[in-house]
Amino acid sequence: MRQIAGAPAAVWLALGAAGCGETASSAAERWDALSASTLARTEVAVARVGRGAYVVGGFVAPDGETTAVVERYDLRTDRWTRVAPIPQAVNHSAAASYRGALYVVGGYTSGLGGETAALWRYDPGPNRWTRLPDAPTARGALVAGVVGGRLYVAGGARAGAARKALEIYDVARRRWSAGPPMRVAREHLAGAVLQGSFYALAGRAAGRGNLRVVERFVPTHGRWERVPSMRKARAGIAAATVDGRIVVVGGEEAAGTIGEVESFEPLSRRWRFEPRLPTPRHGLGAVSFGGRIFVLEGGPRPGLFYSDAAEALRIG
């Protein structure tokens, strides 16, 4: 059963019904509704390891407590299970995977405060978490991605101020180093890896609101490059790379949660709209598997609202 904590069904159905020339019903025909997760939450960190999508931490219904719960969603069997909790409850953290392990970095340990620099590795085989060297900067609402054996961590916020910082963790050497900062400071952004580059997508900053800006860090060049801006400004979003495209979902704005879905094709350097998200939400997670993007949990209204929704869209 899909749970939308704090919001009646009529609200989120209305939010998904308008925009981009497609009705909620026609968009929903392209999306698959999946099994609900084991609990409703928002502001989660999500990454895929093998055939499993791991959902870490976040705010959990009904009271908005920061949780240490970790769920595994089997992308083939459509089944959810609980695995070992992360040792430190956290929300607004970032997750990425490398060589069969899950890496979780940063976030807030209480509400939107108590920024942490902790880096954790989860090994699915023994179902065990290991503390790794802390990142140089404690921050939340950040992004992470792995290119060539290095974990790239960018953006986020500390004490309410958006950050430009890029920090790089060498997995083999277990060492952090500073990279060149992004051009635009932002938090609540999304990250993705495509063709050996690490993308920082949209987000927001105090005094500027939601942004459309996209930058990518090219490790072989050692610098950030501007990429064509997204068509819609958004923050509180998620992204995944699906068959050579970056797909961005969700977000929030003054009017409510965002249902528009956009994809970026690097050869044409163009963004296009995909079928709308049936359950618009923010603070969600996304992974790709088998030519589809899987969108997991998140808040169906701005603020502390929660859902256990899981939906998938084939990109093509």
Buried (B, 14 or more C-beta within 10 A) or exposed (E): EBBBBBBEEEBBBEBBBEBBEBBBEEBBEBBBEBBBBBBBBBBBBBBBBEEBBBBBBBBBBEEBBBBBBBBBBBBEEEEBEEBBBBEBBBBBBBBBBBEEBBBBBBBBBEEBEBBBBBBBBBBBEEEEBEEBEBBBBBBBBBBBBBBEEBBBBBBBBBEEEBBBBBBBBEBEEEEBEEBEBBEBBBBBBBBBBBEEBBBBBBBBBEEBEBBBBBBBBBBEEEEBEEBEBBBBBBBBBBBBBBBEBBBBBBBBBEEBBBBBBBBBEBEEEEBEBBBBBBBBBBBBBBBBBEEBBBBBBBBBBBEBBBBBBBBBBBBE
